[in-house]
């Protein structure tokens, strides 16, 4: 007898209270509106929420664009942090601290 391997049932989406979902979307919108005052990580999470659950195509498109901007800034931030670390802890050519 040729049987198919056991496959678990796909996970069921938990029922979510619509007011809770609306509150999270409103919170994500407020984070995006004040993006300059929040960390890039938090802005990126807010963008993901709006991309998935935004009310209009324009809102989702704008959230995607902001997400790209935040991602594009990431390499520059790492380079700046590395430069700051070198300034705080300089090393001469022999591997000894100056």
C-alpha positions as CSV (number, residue, x, y, z in Angstrom):
1,X,0.0,0.0,0.0
2,X,1.5,3.3,-1.1
3,X,0.6,6.0,1.4
4,X,1.5,9.7,1.2
5,X,3.7,10.9,4.1
6,X,1.9,12.6,7.0
7,X,1.4,16.3,6.4
8,X,0.2,18.4,9.3
9,X,-2.8,20.6,8.6
10,X,-1.9,24.2,7.7
11,X,-1.9,26.5,10.7
12,X,-5.2,28.2,11.2
13,X,-5.1,32.0,11.5
14,X,-6.2,33.0,14.9
15,X,-9.3,35.2,14.9
16,X,-8.2,38.7,15.7
17,X,-10.4,41.4,17.2
18,X,-10.9,44.0,14.4
19,X,-10.6,46.8,16.9
20,X,-7.1,45.4,18.0
21,X,-6.0,45.3,14.4
22,X,-7.2,48.8,13.8
23,X,-5.4,50.0,16.9
24,X,-2.1,48.4,15.7
25,X,-2.5,50.0,12.3
26,X,-3.2,53.4,13.8
27,X,-0.1,53.0,16.0
28,X,2.0,52.1,12.9
29,X,0.7,55.1,11.1
30,X,1.7,57.4,14.0
31,X,5.2,55.9,14.1
32,X,5.6,56.5,10.3
33,X,4.2,60.1,10.7
34,X,7.0,60.8,13.3
35,X,9.7,58.7,11.7
36,X,12.4,61.2,12.5
37,X,11.7,60.6,16.2
38,X,11.8,56.8,16.1
39,X,14.5,54.2,15.5
40,X,14.9,52.8,12.1
41,X,14.0,49.4,13.4
42,X,10.7,50.6,14.8
43,X,10.0,52.5,11.6
44,X,10.7,49.4,9.5
45,X,8.3,47.3,11.6
46,X,5.6,50.0,11.2
47,X,6.1,50.0,7.5
48,X,5.7,46.3,7.4
49,X,2.4,46.6,9.2
50,X,1.1,49.3,6.9
51,X,2.3,47.3,3.8
52,X,0.3,44.3,4.9
53,X,-2.8,46.0,6.4
54,X,-2.9,49.5,4.9
55,X,-6.3,50.8,3.8
56,X,-5.3,52.0,0.3
57,X,-2.9,51.1,-2.4
58,X,-1.3,54.5,-2.1
59,X,-0.7,54.1,1.6
60,X,0.9,50.7,1.1
61,X,3.0,52.1,-1.8
62,X,4.2,55.0,0.4
63,X,5.1,52.6,3.2
64,X,7.1,50.4,0.8
65,X,9.0,53.5,-0.3
66,X,9.8,54.5,3.2
67,X,10.9,51.0,4.0
68,X,13.4,51.2,1.1
69,X,14.7,54.5,2.3
70,X,15.3,53.1,5.8
71,X,17.0,50.0,4.3
72,X,19.2,52.2,2.1
73,X,20.4,54.1,5.2
74,X,21.6,51.0,7.0
75,X,25.0,50.6,5.3
76,X,25.8,54.3,5.9
77,X,24.9,53.9,9.6
78,X,27.2,50.9,10.0
79,X,30.1,52.7,8.3
80,X,29.6,55.7,10.6
81,X,29.5,53.5,13.7
82,X,32.7,51.8,12.6
83,X,34.4,55.2,12.1
84,X,33.2,56.3,15.5
85,X,34.7,53.1,17.1
86,X,38.0,53.7,15.4
87,X,38.1,57.3,16.7
88,X,37.3,56.1,20.2
89,X,39.8,53.3,20.2
90,X,42.6,54.0,17.6
91,X,45.1,51.3,16.8
92,X,48.5,51.9,15.3
93,X,50.0,49.8,12.5
94,X,51.5,47.2,14.9
95,X,48.2,46.3,16.5
96,X,48.9,48.2,19.7
97,X,46.6,50.8,21.0
98,X,47.9,54.3,20.5
